Every structure is written in structure tokens, then in C-alpha cells.
């Protein structure tokens, strides 16, 4: 394999790594939103339970939905985040291996 092919593969890997990094950031944002939904839903349940807010069946359903939905979002995005981070590590290792194959040249002044 010549150096141009290696450089092209490295370039494609770098683009792929950037795409994975964007996916990681999206997962982190969704995880943060899911944690907020769990907290808000839980606080609403507690407020209804202790009488700080008058009992309303729709509010209770919304609170339970927020907690359960937040847990589901958190779980699915957490596993996606872990898989994506593993893919980044694999792509970076492959990129490092390809870079190691390139013969470095000494440039004189």
C-alpha cells in the first residue's frame, strides 16, 4: 500500500472520528435532558405526595411519565454513548497504526 492510500485512509478515519465525536455530544445532551426529566418528575411526585401541590391525576401521570421516560432515555443513550466511545477508541487505534506505517522524511532547512 503506498503512502497516498495510507493518507487517504487516515483522512477518512479522521472524518469518521469527528462524526463519532458529534454523536457523543448528542448523547451527552440527551443524557442531561433525561436526568432533568427524572428530577422534575420525581420532584412533582414528591410535591403531590406530601400535599405541596393539590392532587391531580393528569399531573401525577405526567410526573410518572417524566420519570419513566427519563430512565428509558438515559439507559438507551448511555449504552449508545459507551458503544460510540469504543468505536472512537478503535478508530483512533487504527489511525495510529496507519500513521505508523508512513515513512517519515527528514526535511532539511
SEMARNU-511324 format. One line per 8 residues: their letters; for each residue x, y, z of N, C-alpha, C, CB. Coordinates in nm, 2 decimals, m for minus. Glycine has a CB too. Layout:
% SEMARNU-511324
a	X Y Z X Y Z X Y Z X Y Z | ...
% end
This chain:
% SEMARNU-511324
xxxxxxxx	0.08 m0.12 0.00 0.00 0.00 0.00 0.09 0.12 0.00 m0.10 0.00 0.12 | 0.07 0.22 m0.09 0.15 0.33 m0.10 0.10 0.44 0.00 0.15 0.39 m0.24 | 0.19 0.54 0.01 0.16 0.65 0.11 0.03 0.73 0.08 0.28 0.74 0.12 | 0.00 0.74 m0.04 m0.12 0.82 m0.08 m0.24 0.75 m0.03 m0.13 0.84 m0.23 | m0.24 0.61 m0.05 m0.36 0.53 0.01 m0.37 0.54 0.16 m0.34 0.39 m0.04 | m0.25 0.54 0.22 m0.25 0.55 0.37 m0.30 0.68 0.41 m0.10 0.52 0.42 | m0.26 0.79 0.35 m0.30 0.92 0.38 m0.45 0.94 0.36 m0.23 1.03 0.30 | m0.50 0.88 0.25 m0.65 0.88 0.23 m0.73 0.80 0.33 m0.68 0.82 0.09
xxxxxxxx	m0.68 0.69 0.37 m0.74 0.61 0.48 m0.74 0.69 0.61 m0.68 0.48 0.50 | m0.63 0.75 0.64 m0.62 0.83 0.76 m0.72 0.95 0.76 m0.47 0.89 0.78 | m0.73 1.01 0.65 m0.82 1.12 0.63 m0.96 1.08 0.65 m0.81 1.19 0.49 | m1.00 0.96 0.60 m1.14 0.91 0.61 m1.16 0.87 0.76 m1.16 0.78 0.53 | m1.06 0.82 0.83 m1.07 0.78 0.97 m1.09 0.91 1.05 m0.95 0.71 1.02 | m1.02 1.02 1.02 m1.04 1.14 1.09 m1.18 1.20 1.08 m0.93 1.24 1.05 | m1.23 1.19 0.96 m1.37 1.24 0.94 m1.47 1.15 1.02 m1.41 1.23 0.79 | m1.44 1.02 1.02 m1.53 0.93 1.09 m1.52 0.96 1.24 m1.49 0.78 1.06
xxxxxxxx	m1.40 0.98 1.29 m1.38 1.02 1.43 m1.46 1.14 1.47 m1.23 1.03 1.47 | m1.45 1.24 1.38 m1.53 1.37 1.41 m1.68 1.34 1.41 m1.49 1.47 1.30 | m1.73 1.26 1.32 m1.87 1.23 1.32 m1.91 1.15 1.45 m1.90 1.14 1.20 | m1.82 1.06 1.50 m1.85 0.99 1.62 m1.84 1.09 1.74 m1.74 0.88 1.64 | m1.75 1.19 1.74 m1.74 1.29 1.85 m1.87 1.37 1.85 m1.62 1.38 1.83 | m1.93 1.40 1.74 m2.06 1.47 1.73 m2.17 1.39 1.79 m2.09 1.51 1.59 | m2.17 1.26 1.76 m2.27 1.17 1.82 m2.26 1.16 1.97 m2.26 1.03 1.75 | m2.13 1.16 2.02 m2.11 1.15 2.16 m2.17 1.27 2.23 m1.96 1.14 2.19
xxxxxxxx	m2.15 1.39 2.17 m2.20 1.51 2.23 m2.35 1.51 2.23 m2.15 1.63 2.15 | m2.41 1.46 2.12 m2.56 1.45 2.12 m2.61 1.36 2.23 m2.61 1.40 1.98 | m2.54 1.24 2.25 m2.58 1.15 2.36 m2.56 1.22 2.49 m2.49 1.03 2.35 | m2.46 1.29 2.51 m2.44 1.36 2.64 m2.55 1.46 2.67 m2.31 1.43 2.65 | m2.59 1.53 2.56 m2.70 1.63 2.58 m2.83 1.56 2.62 m2.72 1.71 2.45 | m2.86 1.45 2.55 m2.99 1.37 2.58 m2.98 1.31 2.72 m3.01 1.26 2.47 | m2.86 1.27 2.76 m2.85 1.21 2.89 m2.88 1.32 3.00 m2.71 1.16 2.91 | m2.83 1.44 2.97 m2.85 1.56 3.06 m3.00 1.59 3.07 m2.77 1.68 3.02
xxxxxxxx	m3.07 1.59 2.95 m3.21 1.62 2.95 m3.29 1.51 3.02 m3.26 1.63 2.80 | m3.25 1.38 3.00 m3.32 1.27 3.07 m3.30 1.28 3.22 m3.26 1.14 3.02 | m3.18 1.32 3.27 m3.16 1.34 3.41 m3.25 1.45 3.46 m3.02 1.37 3.44 | m3.27 1.56 3.39 m3.36 1.67 3.43 m3.50 1.62 3.43 m3.34 1.79 3.33 | m3.54 1.54 3.33 m3.68 1.49 3.33 m3.71 1.40 3.46 m3.71 1.41 3.21 | m3.61 1.32 3.49 m3.62 1.23 3.61 m3.64 1.32 3.73 m3.50 1.14 3.62 | m3.55 1.42 3.74 m3.55 1.51 3.86 m3.68 1.58 3.87 m3.44 1.60 3.86 | m3.73 1.64 3.76 m3.85 1.72 3.77 m3.97 1.63 3.79 m3.88 1.79 3.63
xxxxxxxx	m3.98 1.51 3.73 m4.09 1.42 3.75 m4.09 1.37 3.90 m4.08 1.30 3.66 | m3.97 1.34 3.95 m3.96 1.29 4.09 m4.00 1.40 4.19 m3.82 1.25 4.12 | m3.96 1.52 4.16 m4.00 1.64 4.25 m4.15 1.66 4.25 m3.92 1.77 4.21 | m4.21 1.65 4.13 m4.35 1.66 4.12 m4.43 1.55 4.19 m4.39 1.67 3.97 | m4.38 1.43 4.18 m4.44 1.32 4.26 m4.43 1.35 4.41 m4.37 1.19 4.22 | m4.32 1.39 4.45 m4.30 1.42 4.59 m4.39 1.53 4.64 m4.15 1.45 4.63 | m4.40 1.64 4.56 m4.48 1.75 4.59 m4.63 1.71 4.60 m4.47 1.86 4.49 | m4.67 1.63 4.51 m4.81 1.58 4.51 m4.83 1.49 4.63 m4.85 1.50 4.38
xxxxxxxx	m4.74 1.40 4.66 m4.75 1.31 4.77 m4.76 1.38 4.91 m4.63 1.21 4.77 | m4.67 1.48 4.92 m4.67 1.55 5.05 m4.77 1.67 5.06 m4.53 1.60 5.08 | m4.85 1.68 4.96 m4.95 1.78 4.96 m4.91 1.93 4.93 m5.01 1.78 5.09 | m4.79 1.94 4.88 m4.75 2.08 4.84 m4.82 2.12 4.72 m4.60 2.08 4.81 | m4.86 2.03 4.64 m4.95 2.05 4.52 m5.07 1.97 4.53 m4.87 2.02 4.38 | m5.19 2.03 4.50 m5.31 1.95 4.51 m5.31 1.84 4.41 m5.43 2.05 4.47 | m5.36 1.72 4.45 m5.36 1.60 4.37 m5.44 1.62 4.24 m5.41 1.48 4.45 | m5.38 1.59 4.13 m5.44 1.60 4.00 m5.39 1.48 3.93 m5.40 1.73 3.93
xxxxxxxx	m5.49 1.39 3.88 m5.44 1.27 3.81 m5.36 1.29 3.69 m5.57 1.19 3.77 | m5.38 1.40 3.62 m5.30 1.43 3.50 m5.16 1.47 3.54 m5.37 1.54 3.41 | m5.15 1.55 3.64 m5.01 1.59 3.69 m4.94 1.46 3.74 m5.02 1.69 3.80 | m5.00 1.37 3.81 m4.94 1.25 3.85 m4.89 1.16 3.73 m5.03 1.17 3.95 | m4.98 1.15 3.64 m4.94 1.07 3.52 m4.83 1.14 3.44 m5.07 1.06 3.42 | m4.83 1.27 3.43 m4.72 1.34 3.37 m4.59 1.32 3.45 m4.75 1.49 3.36 | m4.60 1.33 3.58 m4.48 1.31 3.66 m4.42 1.17 3.64 m4.51 1.34 3.81 | m4.51 1.07 3.65 m4.46 0.93 3.63 m4.40 0.91 3.49 m4.58 0.83 3.66
xxxxxxxx	m4.47 0.97 3.39 m4.42 0.96 3.26 m4.28 1.02 3.24 m4.52 1.02 3.16 | m4.26 1.13 3.31 m4.13 1.20 3.30 m4.02 1.11 3.36 m4.14 1.34 3.37 | m4.06 1.05 3.48 m3.96 0.97 3.54 m3.92 0.84 3.46 m4.01 0.92 3.68 | m4.03 0.77 3.42 m4.00 0.65 3.34 m3.94 0.68 3.20 m4.14 0.58 3.31 | m3.99 0.79 3.14 m3.93 0.83 3.01 m3.79 0.87 3.02 m4.01 0.94 2.95 | m3.76 0.94 3.13 m3.62 0.98 3.16 m3.53 0.87 3.18 m3.61 1.08 3.28 | m3.58 0.77 3.25 m3.50 0.65 3.28 m3.47 0.57 3.15 m3.57 0.56 3.38 | m3.57 0.56 3.07 m3.55 0.49 2.94 m3.45 0.57 2.85 m3.69 0.47 2.86
xxxxxxxx	m3.47 0.70 2.84 m3.38 0.78 2.76 m3.24 0.77 2.81 m3.42 0.93 2.75 | m3.22 0.78 2.94 m3.09 0.77 3.00 m3.02 0.64 2.97 m3.10 0.79 3.15 | m3.10 0.53 2.99 m3.04 0.40 2.96 m3.00 0.37 2.82 m3.14 0.29 3.00 | m3.09 0.41 2.73 m3.05 0.38 2.59 m2.94 0.47 2.54 m3.18 0.41 2.50 | m2.94 0.60 2.58 m2.83 0.69 2.54 m2.70 0.66 2.61 m2.87 0.83 2.56 | m2.70 0.61 2.73 m2.58 0.57 2.80 m2.51 0.45 2.73 m2.61 0.53 2.95 | m2.59 0.35 2.68 m2.53 0.24 2.61 m2.48 0.28 2.47 m2.63 0.12 2.60 | m2.56 0.37 2.41 m2.51 0.42 2.28 m2.38 0.50 2.30 m2.62 0.51 2.22
xxxxxxxx	m2.37 0.58 2.41 m2.25 0.66 2.43 m2.13 0.57 2.45 m2.27 0.75 2.56 | m2.15 0.46 2.53 m2.04 0.37 2.56 m2.00 0.30 2.43 m2.08 0.26 2.66 | m2.09 0.26 2.34 m2.06 0.19 2.22 m1.99 0.29 2.12 m2.18 0.14 2.15 | m2.03 0.42 2.12 m1.97 0.52 2.03 m1.83 0.55 2.08 m2.05 0.64 2.03 | m1.81 0.56 2.21 m1.68 0.58 2.27 m1.58 0.47 2.23 m1.68 0.60 2.42 | m1.63 0.34 2.24 m1.55 0.23 2.20 m1.51 0.24 2.05 m1.62 0.10 2.23 | m1.61 0.28 1.97 m1.58 0.30 1.82 m1.47 0.40 1.80 m1.71 0.33 1.75 | m1.48 0.51 1.88 m1.38 0.62 1.87 m1.24 0.56 1.90 m1.41 0.74 1.96
xxxxxxxx	m1.23 0.49 2.01 m1.10 0.43 2.05 m1.05 0.34 1.95 m1.12 0.35 2.19 | m1.13 0.26 1.89 m1.09 0.16 1.78 m1.04 0.24 1.66 m1.20 0.07 1.74 | m1.12 0.34 1.62 m1.08 0.42 1.50 m0.95 0.50 1.53 m1.19 0.52 1.47 | m0.93 0.55 1.65 m0.80 0.62 1.68 m0.68 0.52 1.68 m0.81 0.69 1.82 | m0.71 0.40 1.73 m0.60 0.30 1.73 m0.57 0.26 1.58 m0.64 0.17 1.80 | m0.67 0.25 1.50 m0.64 0.22 1.36 m0.57 0.33 1.29 m0.78 0.19 1.28 | m0.61 0.45 1.32 m0.54 0.57 1.26 m0.39 0.57 1.31 m0.61 0.70 1.30 | m0.37 0.55 1.43 m0.23 0.55 1.48 m0.15 0.44 1.41 m0.23 0.53 1.64
xxxxxxxx	m0.21 0.33 1.39 m0.14 0.22 1.32 m0.11 0.26 1.18 m0.22 0.09 1.32 | m0.20 0.32 1.11 m0.17 0.37 0.97 m0.07 0.48 0.97 m0.30 0.42 0.91 | m0.07 0.57 1.06 0.03 0.67 1.07 0.17 0.61 1.09 0.00 0.77 1.18 | 0.17 0.50 1.17 0.30 0.43 1.20 0.36 0.37 1.07 0.28 0.33 1.30 | 0.27 0.34 0.97 0.32 0.28 0.85 0.39 0.38 0.76 0.21 0.21 0.78 | 0.36 0.50 0.77 0.41 0.61 0.68 0.56 0.63 0.72 0.33 0.74 0.69 | 0.64 0.63 0.61 0.78 0.66 0.63 0.80 0.81 0.65 0.86 0.60 0.51 | 0.85 0.85 0.76 0.87 0.99 0.78 1.00 1.03 0.72 0.88 1.02 0.93
xxxxx	1.00 1.15 0.66 1.12 1.20 0.59 1.17 1.32 0.67 1.09 1.25 0.44 | 1.31 1.33 0.67 1.37 1.44 0.74 1.37 1.56 0.64 1.51 1.40 0.79 | 1.33 1.67 0.69 1.33 1.79 0.60 1.44 1.88 0.64 1.19 1.87 0.61 | 1.53 1.91 0.55 1.64 1.99 0.58 1.61 2.14 0.56 1.76 1.96 0.48 | 1.68 2.22 0.64 1.65 2.37 0.63 1.69 2.43 0.51 1.72 2.44 0.75
% end
